[in-house]
Amino acid sequence: MGSSSVIVTFKFDTPDAVIEEHVRATEANGGIIKHRYNAAIKGYSVEIPDDAVQSFSFDDAAIDAVEADGELTTQGQSLLRK
């Protein structure tokens, strides 16, 4: 059984209580919270079992985005040959 890792971000004016409610619902559906974000962005990263993905509801007006978690770099690699 596999899993997917996503980052859920909320609109900056979202009250902490709304975020906590969403976190509890996510955990109740089998999600494992990996990290919480509360400085530059509000949100969390979560590991979701593949067989439970359909049970998650990210259709909430307070949510700004849901995107795949992955590695980011500040240094790009040129694809052009010199």
Distance bins in CASP14 RR format, pairs under 12 A and 6 or more apart:
PFRMAT RR
TARGET T0000
AUTHOR 0000-0000-0000
RMODE 2
METHOD distances of the structure
MODEL  1
1 30 0 0 0 0 0 1 0 0 0 0 0
1 47 0 0 0 0 0 1 0 0 0 0 0
1 48 0 0 0 0 0 1 0 0 0 0 0
1 49 1 0 0 1 0 0 0 0 0 0 0
1 50 1 0 0 1 0 0 0 0 0 0 0
1 51 1 0 0 1 0 0 0 0 0 0 0
1 52 0 0 0 0 1 0 0 0 0 0 0
1 53 0 0 0 0 0 1 0 0 0 0 0
2 47 0 0 0 0 1 0 0 0 0 0 0
2 48 0 0 0 0 1 0 0 0 0 0 0
2 49 1 0 0 1 0 0 0 0 0 0 0
2 50 1 0 1 0 0 0 0 0 0 0 0
2 51 0 0 0 0 1 0 0 0 0 0 0
2 52 0 0 0 0 0 1 0 0 0 0 0
2 53 0 0 0 0 0 1 0 0 0 0 0
3 30 0 0 0 0 1 0 0 0 0 0 0
3 31 0 0 0 0 1 0 0 0 0 0 0
3 32 0 0 0 0 1 0 0 0 0 0 0
3 34 0 0 0 0 0 1 0 0 0 0 0
3 46 0 0 0 0 1 0 0 0 0 0 0
3 47 1 0 1 0 0 0 0 0 0 0 0
3 48 1 0 1 0 0 0 0 0 0 0 0
3 49 1 0 1 0 0 0 0 0 0 0 0
3 50 1 0 1 0 0 0 0 0 0 0 0
3 51 0 0 0 0 1 0 0 0 0 0 0
3 52 0 0 0 0 1 0 0 0 0 0 0
3 53 0 0 0 0 1 0 0 0 0 0 0
3 56 0 0 0 0 0 1 0 0 0 0 0
3 69 0 0 0 0 0 1 0 0 0 0 0
4 31 0 0 0 0 0 1 0 0 0 0 0
4 32 0 0 0 0 0 1 0 0 0 0 0
4 34 0 0 0 0 0 1 0 0 0 0 0
4 45 0 0 0 0 0 1 0 0 0 0 0
4 46 0 0 0 0 1 0 0 0 0 0 0
4 47 1 0 0 1 0 0 0 0 0 0 0
4 48 1 0 1 0 0 0 0 0 0 0 0
4 49 0 0 0 0 1 0 0 0 0 0 0
4 50 1 0 0 1 0 0 0 0 0 0 0
4 51 0 0 0 0 0 1 0 0 0 0 0
4 52 0 0 0 0 1 0 0 0 0 0 0
4 53 1 0 0 1 0 0 0 0 0 0 0
4 54 0 0 0 0 0 1 0 0 0 0 0
4 56 0 0 0 0 1 0 0 0 0 0 0
4 66 0 0 0 0 0 1 0 0 0 0 0
4 67 0 0 0 0 0 1 0 0 0 0 0
4 68 1 0 0 1 0 0 0 0 0 0 0
4 69 0 0 0 0 1 0 0 0 0 0 0
4 70 0 0 0 0 0 1 0 0 0 0 0
5 31 0 0 0 0 0 1 0 0 0 0 0
5 32 0 0 0 0 1 0 0 0 0 0 0
5 33 0 0 0 0 0 1 0 0 0 0 0
5 34 1 0 0 1 0 0 0 0 0 0 0
5 35 0 0 0 0 0 1 0 0 0 0 0
5 44 0 0 0 0 0 1 0 0 0 0 0
5 45 1 0 0 1 0 0 0 0 0 0 0
5 46 1 0 0 1 0 0 0 0 0 0 0
5 47 1 0 1 0 0 0 0 0 0 0 0
5 48 1 0 0 1 0 0 0 0 0 0 0
5 49 0 0 0 0 0 1 0 0 0 0 0
5 50 0 0 0 0 0 1 0 0 0 0 0
5 53 0 0 0 0 0 1 0 0 0 0 0
5 66 0 0 0 0 0 1 0 0 0 0 0
5 67 0 0 0 0 0 1 0 0 0 0 0
5 68 1 0 0 1 0 0 0 0 0 0 0
5 69 1 1 0 0 0 0 0 0 0 0 0
5 70 1 0 0 1 0 0 0 0 0 0 0
5 71 0 0 0 0 0 1 0 0 0 0 0
6 26 0 0 0 0 1 0 0 0 0 0 0
6 31 0 0 0 0 1 0 0 0 0 0 0
6 32 0 0 0 0 0 1 0 0 0 0 0
6 33 0 0 0 0 0 1 0 0 0 0 0
6 34 0 0 0 0 1 0 0 0 0 0 0
6 35 0 0 0 0 0 1 0 0 0 0 0
6 43 0 0 0 0 0 1 0 0 0 0 0
6 44 0 0 0 0 1 0 0 0 0 0 0
6 45 1 0 0 1 0 0 0 0 0 0 0
6 46 1 0 0 1 0 0 0 0 0 0 0
6 47 0 0 0 0 1 0 0 0 0 0 0
6 48 1 0 0 1 0 0 0 0 0 0 0
6 50 0 0 0 0 0 1 0 0 0 0 0
6 53 0 0 0 0 1 0 0 0 0 0 0
6 56 0 0 0 0 1 0 0 0 0 0 0
6 58 0 0 0 0 1 0 0 0 0 0 0
6 63 0 0 0 0 0 1 0 0 0 0 0
6 65 0 0 0 0 1 0 0 0 0 0 0
6 66 1 0 1 0 0 0 0 0 0 0 0
6 67 1 0 0 1 0 0 0 0 0 0 0
6 68 1 0 1 0 0 0 0 0 0 0 0
6 69 1 0 1 0 0 0 0 0 0 0 0
6 70 0 0 0 0 1 0 0 0 0 0 0
7 33 0 0 0 0 0 1 0 0 0 0 0
7 34 0 0 0 0 1 0 0 0 0 0 0
7 35 0 0 0 0 1 0 0 0 0 0 0
7 36 0 0 0 0 0 1 0 0 0 0 0
7 37 1 0 0 1 0 0 0 0 0 0 0
7 41 0 0 0 0 1 0 0 0 0 0 0
7 42 0 0 0 0 0 1 0 0 0 0 0
7 43 1 0 0 1 0 0 0 0 0 0 0
7 44 1 0 0 1 0 0 0 0 0 0 0
7 45 1 0 1 0 0 0 0 0 0 0 0
7 46 1 0 0 1 0 0 0 0 0 0 0
7 47 0 0 0 0 0 1 0 0 0 0 0
7 48 0 0 0 0 0 1 0 0 0 0 0
7 58 0 0 0 0 0 1 0 0 0 0 0
7 63 0 0 0 0 0 1 0 0 0 0 0
7 64 0 0 0 0 0 1 0 0 0 0 0
7 65 1 0 0 1 0 0 0 0 0 0 0
7 66 1 0 0 1 0 0 0 0 0 0 0
7 67 1 0 1 0 0 0 0 0 0 0 0
7 68 1 0 0 1 0 0 0 0 0 0 0
7 69 1 0 1 0 0 0 0 0 0 0 0
7 70 0 0 0 0 1 0 0 0 0 0 0
7 72 0 0 0 0 0 1 0 0 0 0 0
8 14 0 0 0 0 0 1 0 0 0 0 0
8 19 0 0 0 0 1 0 0 0 0 0 0
8 22 1 0 0 1 0 0 0 0 0 0 0
8 23 0 0 0 0 1 0 0 0 0 0 0
8 25 0 0 0 0 0 1 0 0 0 0 0
8 26 1 0 0 1 0 0 0 0 0 0 0
8 31 0 0 0 0 0 1 0 0 0 0 0
8 33 0 0 0 0 1 0 0 0 0 0 0
8 34 0 0 0 0 0 1 0 0 0 0 0
8 35 0 0 0 0 0 1 0 0 0 0 0
8 36 0 0 0 0 0 1 0 0 0 0 0
8 37 0 0 0 0 1 0 0 0 0 0 0
8 41 0 0 0 0 0 1 0 0 0 0 0
8 42 0 0 0 0 1 0 0 0 0 0 0
8 43 1 0 1 0 0 0 0 0 0 0 0
8 44 1 0 1 0 0 0 0 0 0 0 0
8 45 1 0 0 1 0 0 0 0 0 0 0
8 46 1 0 0 1 0 0 0 0 0 0 0
8 47 0 0 0 0 0 1 0 0 0 0 0
8 48 0 0 0 0 0 1 0 0 0 0 0
8 56 0 0 0 0 1 0 0 0 0 0 0
8 57 0 0 0 0 0 1 0 0 0 0 0
8 58 1 0 0 1 0 0 0 0 0 0 0
8 59 0 0 0 0 0 1 0 0 0 0 0
8 60 0 0 0 0 1 0 0 0 0 0 0
8 62 0 0 0 0 0 1 0 0 0 0 0
8 63 1 0 0 1 0 0 0 0 0 0 0
8 64 0 0 0 0 1 0 0 0 0 0 0
8 65 1 0 0 1 0 0 0 0 0 0 0
8 66 1 0 1 0 0 0 0 0 0 0 0
8 67 0 0 0 0 1 0 0 0 0 0 0
8 68 0 0 0 0 0 1 0 0 0 0 0
8 69 0 0 0 0 1 0 0 0 0 0 0
9 19 0 0 0 0 0 1 0 0 0 0 0
9 22 0 0 0 0 0 1 0 0 0 0 0
9 36 0 0 0 0 0 1 0 0 0 0 0
9 37 1 0 0 1 0 0 0 0 0 0 0
9 38 0 0 0 0 0 1 0 0 0 0 0
9 40 0 0 0 0 0 1 0 0 0 0 0
9 41 1 0 1 0 0 0 0 0 0 0 0
9 42 1 0 0 1 0 0 0 0 0 0 0
9 43 1 0 1 0 0 0 0 0 0 0 0
9 44 0 0 0 0 1 0 0 0 0 0 0
9 45 0 0 0 0 1 0 0 0 0 0 0
9 46 0 0 0 0 0 1 0 0 0 0 0
9 58 0 0 0 0 0 1 0 0 0 0 0
9 60 0 0 0 0 0 1 0 0 0 0 0
9 62 0 0 0 0 0 1 0 0 0 0 0
9 63 1 0 0 1 0 0 0 0 0 0 0
9 64 1 0 1 0 0 0 0 0 0 0 0
9 65 1 0 1 0 0 0 0 0 0 0 0
9 66 1 0 0 1 0 0 0 0 0 0 0
9 67 0 0 0 0 1 0 0 0 0 0 0
9 69 0 0 0 0 0 1 0 0 0 0 0
10 16 0 0 0 0 1 0 0 0 0 0 0
10 17 0 0 0 0 0 1 0 0 0 0 0
10 18 1 0 0 1 0 0 0 0 0 0 0
10 19 1 0 1 0 0 0 0 0 0 0 0
10 20 0 0 0 0 0 1 0 0 0 0 0
10 21 0 0 0 0 0 1 0 0 0 0 0
10 22 1 0 0 1 0 0 0 0 0 0 0
10 23 0 0 0 0 0 1 0 0 0 0 0
10 36 0 0 0 0 0 1 0 0 0 0 0
10 37 0 0 0 0 1 0 0 0 0 0 0
10 38 0 0 0 0 1 0 0 0 0 0 0
10 41 0 0 0 0 1 0 0 0 0 0 0
10 42 1 0 1 0 0 0 0 0 0 0 0
10 43 1 0 1 0 0 0 0 0 0 0 0
10 44 0 0 0 0 1 0 0 0 0 0 0
10 58 0 0 0 0 0 1 0 0 0 0 0
10 60 0 0 0 0 1 0 0 0 0 0 0
10 61 0 0 0 0 0 1 0 0 0 0 0
10 62 1 0 1 0 0 0 0 0 0 0 0
10 63 1 0 1 0 0 0 0 0 0 0 0
10 64 1 0 1 0 0 0 0 0 0 0 0
10 65 0 0 0 0 1 0 0 0 0 0 0
10 66 0 0 0 0 0 1 0 0 0 0 0
11 18 0 0 0 0 1 0 0 0 0 0 0
11 19 0 0 0 0 0 1 0 0 0 0 0
11 41 0 0 0 0 0 1 0 0 0 0 0
11 42 1 0 0 1 0 0 0 0 0 0 0
11 43 0 0 0 0 0 1 0 0 0 0 0
11 60 0 0 0 0 1 0 0 0 0 0 0
11 61 0 0 0 0 1 0 0 0 0 0 0
11 62 1 0 1 0 0 0 0 0 0 0 0
11 63 1 0 0 1 0 0 0 0 0 0 0
11 64 1 0 1 0 0 0 0 0 0 0 0
11 65 0 0 0 0 1 0 0 0 0 0 0
12 19 0 0 0 0 0 1 0 0 0 0 0
12 37 0 0 0 0 0 1 0 0 0 0 0
12 38 0 0 0 0 0 1 0 0 0 0 0
12 39 0 0 0 0 0 1 0 0 0 0 0
12 40 0 0 0 0 1 0 0 0 0 0 0
12 41 1 0 0 1 0 0 0 0 0 0 0
12 42 1 0 0 1 0 0 0 0 0 0 0
12 43 0 0 0 0 0 1 0 0 0 0 0
12 62 0 0 0 0 0 1 0 0 0 0 0
12 64 0 0 0 0 1 0 0 0 0 0 0
13 19 0 0 0 0 0 1 0 0 0 0 0
13 42 0 0 0 0 1 0 0 0 0 0 0
13 61 0 0 0 0 0 1 0 0 0 0 0
13 62 0 0 0 0 1 0 0 0 0 0 0
13 64 0 0 0 0 0 1 0 0 0 0 0
14 20 0 0 0 0 0 1 0 0 0 0 0
14 21 0 0 0 0 0 1 0 0 0 0 0
14 22 0 0 0 0 1 0 0 0 0 0 0
14 37 0 0 0 0 0 1 0 0 0 0 0
14 38 0 0 0 0 0 1 0 0 0 0 0
14 41 0 0 0 0 0 1 0 0 0 0 0
14 42 1 0 1 0 0 0 0 0 0 0 0
14 43 0 0 0 0 1 0 0 0 0 0 0
14 60 0 0 0 0 1 0 0 0 0 0 0
14 61 0 0 0 0 1 0 0 0 0 0 0
14 62 1 0 1 0 0 0 0 0 0 0 0
14 63 0 0 0 0 1 0 0 0 0 0 0
14 64 0 0 0 0 1 0 0 0 0 0 0
15 21 0 0 0 0 1 0 0 0 0 0 0
15 22 0 0 0 0 0 1 0 0 0 0 0
15 42 0 0 0 0 1 0 0 0 0 0 0
15 62 0 0 0 0 1 0 0 0 0 0 0
16 22 0 0 0 0 0 1 0 0 0 0 0
16 23 0 0 0 0 0 1 0 0 0 0 0
16 36 0 0 0 0 0 1 0 0 0 0 0
16 38 0 0 0 0 1 0 0 0 0 0 0
16 42 0 0 0 0 1 0 0 0 0 0 0
16 43 0 0 0 0 0 1 0 0 0 0 0
16 44 0 0 0 0 0 1 0 0 0 0 0
16 62 0 0 0 0 0 1 0 0 0 0 0
17 23 0 0 0 0 0 1 0 0 0 0 0
17 24 0 0 0 0 0 1 0 0 0 0 0
17 62 0 0 0 0 0 1 0 0 0 0 0
18 24 0 0 0 0 0 1 0 0 0 0 0
18 25 0 0 0 0 0 1 0 0 0 0 0
18 42 0 0 0 0 1 0 0 0 0 0 0
18 43 0 0 0 0 0 1 0 0 0 0 0
18 60 0 0 0 0 1 0 0 0 0 0 0
18 61 0 0 0 0 1 0 0 0 0 0 0
18 62 1 0 1 0 0 0 0 0 0 0 0
18 63 0 0 0 0 1 0 0 0 0 0 0
19 25 0 0 0 0 0 1 0 0 0 0 0
19 26 0 0 0 0 0 1 0 0 0 0 0
19 33 0 0 0 0 0 1 0 0 0 0 0
19 36 0 0 0 0 1 0 0 0 0 0 0
19 37 0 0 0 0 1 0 0 0 0 0 0
19 38 0 0 0 0 1 0 0 0 0 0 0
19 41 0 0 0 0 0 1 0 0 0 0 0
19 42 1 0 0 1 0 0 0 0 0 0 0
19 43 1 0 0 1 0 0 0 0 0 0 0
19 44 1 0 0 1 0 0 0 0 0 0 0
19 60 0 0 0 0 0 1 0 0 0 0 0
19 62 1 0 0 1 0 0 0 0 0 0 0
19 63 0 0 0 0 1 0 0 0 0 0 0
19 64 0 0 0 0 0 1 0 0 0 0 0
20 26 0 0 0 0 0 1 0 0 0 0 0
20 27 0 0 0 0 0 1 0 0 0 0 0
20 33 0 0 0 0 0 1 0 0 0 0 0
20 36 0 0 0 0 0 1 0 0 0 0 0
20 38 0 0 0 0 0 1 0 0 0 0 0
20 42 0 0 0 0 0 1 0 0 0 0 0
20 43 0 0 0 0 0 1 0 0 0 0 0
20 44 0 0 0 0 0 1 0 0 0 0 0
20 62 0 0 0 0 0 1 0 0 0 0 0
21 27 0 0 0 0 0 1 0 0 0 0 0
21 28 0 0 0 0 0 1 0 0 0 0 0
21 60 0 0 0 0 1 0 0 0 0 0 0
21 62 0 0 0 0 1 0 0 0 0 0 0
22 28 0 0 0 0 0 1 0 0 0 0 0
22 29 0 0 0 0 0 1 0 0 0 0 0
22 31 0 0 0 0 0 1 0 0 0 0 0
22 33 0 0 0 0 0 1 0 0 0 0 0
22 36 0 0 0 0 0 1 0 0 0 0 0
22 42 0 0 0 0 0 1 0 0 0 0 0
22 43 0 0 0 0 1 0 0 0 0 0 0
22 44 0 0 0 0 1 0 0 0 0 0 0
22 46 0 0 0 0 0 1 0 0 0 0 0
22 56 0 0 0 0 0 1 0 0 0 0 0
22 57 0 0 0 0 1 0 0 0 0 0 0
22 58 0 0 0 0 1 0 0 0 0 0 0
22 59 0 0 0 0 0 1 0 0 0 0 0
22 60 1 0 0 1 0 0 0 0 0 0 0
22 61 0 0 0 0 0 1 0 0 0 0 0
22 62 1 0 0 1 0 0 0 0 0 0 0
22 63 1 0 0 1 0 0 0 0 0 0 0
22 66 0 0 0 0 0 1 0 0 0 0 0
23 29 0 0 0 0 0 1 0 0 0 0 0
23 30 0 0 0 0 0 1 0 0 0 0 0
23 31 0 0 0 0 1 0 0 0 0 0 0
23 32 0 0 0 0 0 1 0 0 0 0 0
23 33 1 0 0 1 0 0 0 0 0 0 0
23 34 0 0 0 0 0 1 0 0 0 0 0
23 35 0 0 0 0 0 1 0 0 0 0 0
23 36 0 0 0 0 1 0 0 0 0 0 0
23 37 0 0 0 0 0 1 0 0 0 0 0
23 38 0 0 0 0 0 1 0 0 0 0 0
23 42 0 0 0 0 0 1 0 0 0 0 0
23 43 0 0 0 0 1 0 0 0 0 0 0
23 44 1 0 0 1 0 0 0 0 0 0 0
23 45 0 0 0 0 0 1 0 0 0 0 0
23 46 0 0 0 0 1 0 0 0 0 0 0
24 30 0 0 0 0 0 1 0 0 0 0 0
24 31 0 0 0 0 0 1 0 0 0 0 0
24 33 0 0 0 0 1 0 0 0 0 0 0
24 44 0 0 0 0 0 1 0 0 0 0 0
25 31 0 0 0 0 1 0 0 0 0 0 0
25 33 0 0 0 0 0 1 0 0 0 0 0
25 46 0 0 0 0 0 1 0 0 0 0 0
25 55 0 0 0 0 1 0 0 0 0 0 0
25 56 0 0 0 0 1 0 0 0 0 0 0
25 57 1 0 0 1 0 0 0 0 0 0 0
25 58 0 0 0 0 0 1 0 0 0 0 0
25 60 0 0 0 0 1 0 0 0 0 0 0
26 32 0 0 0 0 1 0 0 0 0 0 0
26 33 1 0 0 1 0 0 0 0 0 0 0
26 34 0 0 0 0 0 1 0 0 0 0 0
26 36 0 0 0 0 0 1 0 0 0 0 0
26 43 0 0 0 0 0 1 0 0 0 0 0
26 44 0 0 0 0 1 0 0 0 0 0 0
26 45 0 0 0 0 0 1 0 0 0 0 0
26 46 1 0 1 0 0 0 0 0 0 0 0
26 47 0 0 0 0 0 1 0 0 0 0 0
26 48 0 0 0 0 1 0 0 0 0 0 0
26 49 0 0 0 0 0 1 0 0 0 0 0
26 52 0 0 0 0 0 1 0 0 0 0 0
26 53 0 0 0 0 0 1 0 0 0 0 0
26 55 0 0 0 0 1 0 0 0 0 0 0
26 56 1 0 0 1 0 0 0 0 0 0 0
26 57 0 0 0 0 1 0 0 0 0 0 0
26 58 0 0 0 0 1 0 0 0 0 0 0
26 60 0 0 0 0 0 1 0 0 0 0 0
26 63 0 0 0 0 0 1 0 0 0 0 0
26 66 0 0 0 0 0 1 0 0 0 0 0
27 33 1 0 0 1 0 0 0 0 0 0 0
27 34 0 0 0 0 0 1 0 0 0 0 0
27 44 0 0 0 0 0 1 0 0 0 0 0
27 46 0 0 0 0 1 0 0 0 0 0 0
27 47 0 0 0 0 0 1 0 0 0 0 0
27 48 0 0 0 0 0 1 0 0 0 0 0
27 52 0 0 0 0 0 1 0 0 0 0 0
27 56 0 0 0 0 0 1 0 0 0 0 0
28 52 0 0 0 0 0 1 0 0 0 0 0
28 55 0 0 0 0 1 0 0 0 0 0 0
28 56 0 0 0 0 0 1 0 0 0 0 0
28 57 0 0 0 0 0 1 0 0 0 0 0
29 46 0 0 0 0 1 0 0 0 0 0 0
29 47 0 0 0 0 0 1 0 0 0 0 0
29 48 0 0 0 0 1 0 0 0 0 0 0
29 49 0 0 0 0 1 0 0 0 0 0 0
29 51 0 0 0 0 0 1 0 0 0 0 0
29 52 1 0 1 0 0 0 0 0 0 0 0
29 53 0 0 0 0 1 0 0 0 0 0 0
29 54 0 0 0 0 1 0 0 0 0 0 0
29 55 1 0 1 0 0 0 0 0 0 0 0
29 56 1 0 1 0 0 0 0 0 0 0 0
29 57 0 0 0 0 1 0 0 0 0 0 0
29 58 0 0 0 0 0 1 0 0 0 0 0
30 46 0 0 0 0 1 0 0 0 0 0 0
30 47 0 0 0 0 1 0 0 0 0 0 0
30 48 1 0 0 1 0 0 0 0 0 0 0
30 49 1 0 0 1 0 0 0 0 0 0 0
30 50 0 0 0 0 0 1 0 0 0 0 0
30 51 0 0 0 0 1 0 0 0 0 0 0
30 52 1 0 1 0 0 0 0 0 0 0 0
30 53 0 0 0 0 0 1 0 0 0 0 0
30 55 0 0 0 0 1 0 0 0 0 0 0
30 56 0 0 0 0 1 0 0 0 0 0 0
31 44 0 0 0 0 0 1 0 0 0 0 0
31 45 0 0 0 0 0 1 0 0 0 0 0
31 46 1 0 1 0 0 0 0 0 0 0 0
31 47 1 0 0 1 0 0 0 0 0 0 0
31 48 1 0 1 0 0 0 0 0 0 0 0
31 49 1 0 0 1 0 0 0 0 0 0 0
31 50 0 0 0 0 0 1 0 0 0 0 0
31 51 0 0 0 0 0 1 0 0 0 0 0
31 52 1 0 0 1 0 0 0 0 0 0 0
31 53 0 0 0 0 1 0 0 0 0 0 0
31 55 0 0 0 0 1 0 0 0 0 0 0
31 56 1 0 0 1 0 0 0 0 0 0 0
32 44 0 0 0 0 0 1 0 0 0 0 0
32 45 0 0 0 0 1 0 0 0 0 0 0
32 46 1 0 0 1 0 0 0 0 0 0 0
32 47 1 0 1 0 0 0 0 0 0 0 0
32 48 0 0 0 0 1 0 0 0 0 0 0
32 49 0 0 0 0 1 0 0 0 0 0 0
32 52 0 0 0 0 0 1 0 0 0 0 0
33 43 0 0 0 0 1 0 0 0 0 0 0
33 44 1 0 1 0 0 0 0 0 0 0 0
33 45 1 0 0 1 0 0 0 0 0 0 0
33 46 1 0 1 0 0 0 0 0 0 0 0
33 47 0 0 0 0 1 0 0 0 0 0 0
33 48 0 0 0 0 0 1 0 0 0 0 0
33 69 0 0 0 0 0 1 0 0 0 0 0
34 43 0 0 0 0 0 1 0 0 0 0 0
34 44 1 0 0 1 0 0 0 0 0 0 0
34 45 1 0 1 0 0 0 0 0 0 0 0
34 46 1 0 0 1 0 0 0 0 0 0 0
34 47 1 0 1 0 0 0 0 0 0 0 0
34 48 0 0 0 0 0 1 0 0 0 0 0
34 69 1 0 0 1 0 0 0 0 0 0 0
34 70 0 0 0 0 0 1 0 0 0 0 0
35 41 0 0 0 0 0 1 0 0 0 0 0
35 43 0 0 0 0 1 0 0 0 0 0 0
35 44 1 0 0 1 0 0 0 0 0 0 0
35 45 1 0 1 0 0 0 0 0 0 0 0
35 46 0 0 0 0 1 0 0 0 0 0 0
35 47 0 0 0 0 0 1 0 0 0 0 0
35 69 0 0 0 0 1 0 0 0 0 0 0
36 42 0 0 0 0 1 0 0 0 0 0 0
36 43 1 0 0 1 0 0 0 0 0 0 0
36 44 1 0 1 0 0 0 0 0 0 0 0
36 45 0 0 0 0 1 0 0 0 0 0 0
36 46 0 0 0 0 0 1 0 0 0 0 0
37 43 1 0 1 0 0 0 0 0 0 0 0
37 44 1 0 0 1 0 0 0 0 0 0 0
37 45 1 0 0 1 0 0 0 0 0 0 0
37 46 0 0 0 0 0 1 0 0 0 0 0
37 64 0 0 0 0 0 1 0 0 0 0 0
37 65 0 0 0 0 0 1 0 0 0 0 0
37 69 0 0 0 0 0 1 0 0 0 0 0
38 44 0 0 0 0 1 0 0 0 0 0 0
41 63 0 0 0 0 0 1 0 0 0 0 0
41 64 0 0 0 0 1 0 0 0 0 0 0
41 65 0 0 0 0 1 0 0 0 0 0 0
41 67 0 0 0 0 0 1 0 0 0 0 0
42 62 0 0 0 0 1 0 0 0 0 0 0
42 63 0 0 0 0 0 1 0 0 0 0 0
42 64 0 0 0 0 1 0 0 0 0 0 0
42 65 0 0 0 0 0 1 0 0 0 0 0
43 58 0 0 0 0 0 1 0 0 0 0 0
43 62 0 0 0 0 0 1 0 0 0 0 0
43 63 0 0 0 0 1 0 0 0 0 0 0
43 64 0 0 0 0 1 0 0 0 0 0 0
43 65 0 0 0 0 1 0 0 0 0 0 0
43 66 0 0 0 0 0 1 0 0 0 0 0
43 67 0 0 0 0 0 1 0 0 0 0 0
43 69 0 0 0 0 0 1 0 0 0 0 0
44 58 0 0 0 0 0 1 0 0 0 0 0
44 63 0 0 0 0 0 1 0 0 0 0 0
44 66 0 0 0 0 0 1 0 0 0 0 0
44 69 0 0 0 0 0 1 0 0 0 0 0
45 66 0 0 0 0 0 1 0 0 0 0 0
45 67 0 0 0 0 0 1 0 0 0 0 0
45 68 0 0 0 0 0 1 0 0 0 0 0
45 69 1 0 1 0 0 0 0 0 0 0 0
45 70 0 0 0 0 1 0 0 0 0 0 0
46 52 0 0 0 0 0 1 0 0 0 0 0
46 53 0 0 0 0 0 1 0 0 0 0 0
46 56 0 0 0 0 1 0 0 0 0 0 0
46 58 0 0 0 0 0 1 0 0 0 0 0
46 66 0 0 0 0 1 0 0 0 0 0 0
46 67 0 0 0 0 0 1 0 0 0 0 0
46 68 0 0 0 0 0 1 0 0 0 0 0
46 69 0 0 0 0 1 0 0 0 0 0 0
47 53 0 0 0 0 0 1 0 0 0 0 0
47 56 0 0 0 0 0 1 0 0 0 0 0
47 68 0 0 0 0 0 1 0 0 0 0 0
47 69 0 0 0 0 1 0 0 0 0 0 0
48 54 0 0 0 0 0 1 0 0 0 0 0
48 55 0 0 0 0 1 0 0 0 0 0 0
48 56 1 0 0 1 0 0 0 0 0 0 0
48 57 0 0 0 0 0 1 0 0 0 0 0
48 58 0 0 0 0 0 1 0 0 0 0 0
48 66 0 0 0 0 0 1 0 0 0 0 0
48 68 0 0 0 0 0 1 0 0 0 0 0
48 69 0 0 0 0 0 1 0 0 0 0 0
49 55 0 0 0 0 1 0 0 0 0 0 0
49 56 0 0 0 0 1 0 0 0 0 0 0
50 56 0 0 0 0 0 1 0 0 0 0 0
53 66 0 0 0 0 0 1 0 0 0 0 0
53 68 0 0 0 0 0 1 0 0 0 0 0
56 63 0 0 0 0 0 1 0 0 0 0 0
56 66 0 0 0 0 1 0 0 0 0 0 0
57 63 0 0 0 0 1 0 0 0 0 0 0
57 66 0 0 0 0 0 1 0 0 0 0 0
58 64 0 0 0 0 0 1 0 0 0 0 0
58 65 0 0 0 0 1 0 0 0 0 0 0
58 66 1 0 1 0 0 0 0 0 0 0 0
58 67 0 0 0 0 0 1 0 0 0 0 0
59 66 0 0 0 0 1 0 0 0 0 0 0
60 66 0 0 0 0 1 0 0 0 0 0 0
END
